[in-house]
Amino acid sequence: MGWPLVLVLCGVAALLVVIDRVVALLDARGHLPDRSRRARPLGSAGSGALGELIDVFQPGHRTLVAEQERQRLDIHQSPGEAPPFAIDLDTGVAVVDKPLPRPDVP
């Protein structure tokens, strides 16, 4: 009864190795989507349900969750698209570059 169990376990291990190699080969050739660029959730369902219990055993968890929430709520603003200008507050001079006229394209 021991040998069949050993053979089954060896077969399962060999099958897992073959599956791992096939997936690695497909990933290397670009047939699988890139999972590293996918947006990952900041928390998990377990951390919400067991948050207080996790805080007992991992004191930094509360800080981590607060920082992740702050990053999630940050407002990301794109820079202005207007042409650059210079303002010298000491002399009270503002210089705005006039854009070059575009040639009329027929």
WOLINGI-V914974 format. One record per residue. N is the residue number from 0. RES is the residue in one letter. SS is DSSP state (A for helix, B for strand, O for the rest). PSI is psi in radians with two decimals (NA if undefined). OMEGA is omega in degrees with one decimal (NA if undefined). Layout:
n-><N/N>
res-><RES/RES>
ss-><SS/SS>
psi-><PSI/PSI>
omega-><OMEGA/OMEGA>
//
This chain:
n-><0/1/2/3/4/5/6/7/8/9/10/11/12/13/14/15/16/17/18/19/20/21/22/23/24/25/26/27/28/29/30/31/32/33/34/35/36/37/38/39/40/41/42/43/44/45/46/47/48/49/50/51/52/53/54/55/56/57/58/59/60/61/62/63/64/65/66/67/68/69/70/71/72/73/74/75/76/77/78/79/80/81/82/83/84/85/86/87/88/89/90/91/92/93/94/95/96/97/98/99/100/101/102/103/104/105>
res-><M/G/W/P/L/V/L/V/L/C/G/V/A/A/L/L/V/V/I/D/R/V/V/A/L/L/D/A/R/G/H/L/P/D/R/S/R/R/A/R/P/L/G/S/A/G/S/G/A/L/G/E/L/I/D/V/F/Q/P/G/H/R/T/L/V/A/E/Q/E/R/Q/R/L/D/I/H/Q/S/P/G/E/A/P/P/F/A/I/D/L/D/T/G/V/A/V/V/D/K/P/L/P/R/P/D/V/P>
ss-><O/A/A/A/A/A/A/A/A/A/A/A/A/A/A/A/A/A/A/A/A/A/A/A/A/A/A/A/O/O/O/O/O/O/O/O/O/O/O/O/O/O/O/O/A/A/A/A/A/O/A/A/A/A/A/A/A/O/O/O/A/A/A/A/A/A/A/A/A/A/A/A/A/O/O/O/O/O/O/O/O/O/O/O/B/B/B/B/O/O/O/O/B/B/B/B/O/O/O/O/O/O/O/O/O/O>
psi-><-0.36/-0.66/-0.73/-0.64/-0.72/-0.73/-0.69/-0.77/-0.70/-0.68/-0.74/-0.74/-0.75/-0.70/-0.72/-0.67/-0.75/-0.76/-0.72/-0.76/-0.68/-0.75/-0.72/-0.70/-0.77/-0.66/-0.70/-0.57/-0.04/0.31/-0.20/2.57/2.64/1.93/-0.28/-0.45/-0.17/2.42/2.24/2.54/2.59/-0.46/3.09/2.92/-0.60/-0.58/-0.47/-0.73/-0.60/0.43/-0.78/-0.64/-0.65/-0.66/-0.54/-0.76/-0.37/1.61/-0.49/-0.11/-0.69/-0.72/-0.72/-0.78/-0.70/-0.70/-0.71/-0.67/-0.69/-0.75/-0.62/-0.60/-0.09/2.49/2.14/1.98/2.41/2.63/2.75/2.59/0.07/2.74/2.63/2.65/2.83/2.37/2.17/1.85/-0.48/-0.74/-0.20/0.56/2.33/2.25/2.12/2.11/2.28/2.25/2.55/2.47/2.43/2.39/2.48/2.23/2.11/NA>
omega-><-178.4/-176.8/178.0/179.0/178.3/179.1/178.9/179.1/177.0/178.0/178.0/179.2/179.2/178.2/178.1/177.7/179.4/179.0/178.9/-179.4/179.6/179.0/178.2/178.8/178.2/178.8/-179.8/-179.8/176.0/-179.6/179.0/179.0/-179.2/-176.3/-177.3/-179.0/-178.7/178.3/-179.5/178.4/-177.5/-179.6/177.6/-178.9/-179.8/-179.4/176.4/-178.1/-175.8/-175.0/-179.2/178.4/177.7/179.2/179.5/-175.3/178.8/-175.3/-179.9/-177.1/-179.4/177.7/179.0/-179.4/179.2/179.1/177.7/178.4/178.0/178.9/179.9/-175.9/178.5/177.4/179.0/-178.7/175.6/179.4/-178.7/-178.8/-179.3/177.6/-177.1/175.6/-178.4/177.4/175.9/-175.4/-179.0/-178.0/180.0/-177.4/174.3/-179.1/177.5/179.6/177.8/-179.2/178.7/178.6/178.7/176.5/178.8/179.2/-177.3/NA>
//
